[in-house]
Amino acid sequence: MVTLDITKASSFVGDAAISAFESRVAEAQKSLEDGTCAGNDFLGWMHLPSSITPEFIAEVNACAKTLQENCDAVVVAGIGGSYLGARMVIDALSNSFGWLQSTKYPRILFAGNNIGEDYLSELIGYLKGVRFGIINISKSGTTTETALTFRLLKTMCEEQRGKDEARKVIVAVTDAKRGAARTTADKEGYTSFVIPDNVGGRFSVLTPVGLLPIAVAGFDIAELVKGARDMEEQTSLSVPFRQNPAALYAATRNALYQSGKKIEILANYQPKLHNVGEWWKQLYGESEGKDGKGIFPASVDLTTDLHSMGQWIQDGERTIFETVLSVAQPNHELRVPNDKENLDGLNFLAGRRVDEVNKMAELGTQLAHVDGGVPNIKFTIDRIDEYNIGQLIYMFEKGCGISGLLLKVNPFDQPGVEAYKKNMFALLGKPGYEKETEEIKARL
Ligand code: PA5
């Protein structure tokens, strides 16, 4: 269950300003549904949850089992939409200190999301002598960060296991036909999964892009998909505006944007949700930041960041609003012990749940931020588990599609991402970029 409370946002802009979006939200939803909106060749995510079959889940789980049986670590090579979703879910569901314990599932490592020579050298150092496998994820199959990392890891895996054994633990998730990742997978005979043409990277967590790594980490992908499927229903066209969390969220954030709030800060009070913020930033930033428009998505981990960013949020330029991700019930119970001497003065908390302290910090912060001029949107999920995270994923995806259309941008392309690549290829002298190389040299 995901619930949404916008009362502390509507108190800033007025309920009417939010209701004013109702008919445009309906139009946006209809155009998403009948495929007439901008970017309509990338709407495969819309009915993805309800179209995933038990047979497909079984196929992904079977591949995950092979990796689990043959690997102590699995490196997920991917960047942007090709890793953030898996990372978010795995981090949210994993024991916070799991990496210190030995588990029956392989340790999941992420690479291919940077070009840091130290990072890659240290990864290779760590993997020396470790039975590791690779999931190479790239929709285009040509992304430099991922391709470079995969080349390093493939070489190492083949050296350690021999080519025949290596091909059993290397899996590709890529386009059906195009790109170097597809060519390599077909030529080497890797198990592979297809990223549907009509699902963009940042909307792909419920394809094998996310599902395979999540399954390898030992989590229940059927429940994740079930949560998303139920949310697909709860955000469908027939659900009234005020009862549809994706529609109401999209309208509220656009009403706030119109009133001059240009930055949205996603705040969590559970360290495990840190990467929800990273995934959400890509989803909203890459979908909306175009044509000189778009809310800037930022994120904070609270209460941690109240001791670093708290001052700015409370008192800085009043161009921000806050969206809080609250968890109703923790998965563990821990109470504050009594201390006879009460040296730290904390006996007023003795016997009370740590979560009560956290919740009062959350409430106190919300009230303080509202008093300080920061509108507040609040999502609550029951607990952190596969079902609830699945709900959240789909709700944010649907909210993003609607919101981007309200903003009158194409939420499903990302032309701006190409600019740095063109310059990098020109600077590195990539074949085919000779003209750009000349131009860029003239500028240096
Ligand atoms: O959302 C997107 O489309 C991007 O962030 C991509 O996921 C990212 O650039 C990686 O691309 P690819 O999967 O083609 O390697």
Residues whose N, C-alpha, C, O or C-beta is under 5 A from the ligand:
A	BS01	PA5	I79 G80 G81 S82 I137 S138 K139 S140 G141 T143 G200 G201 R202
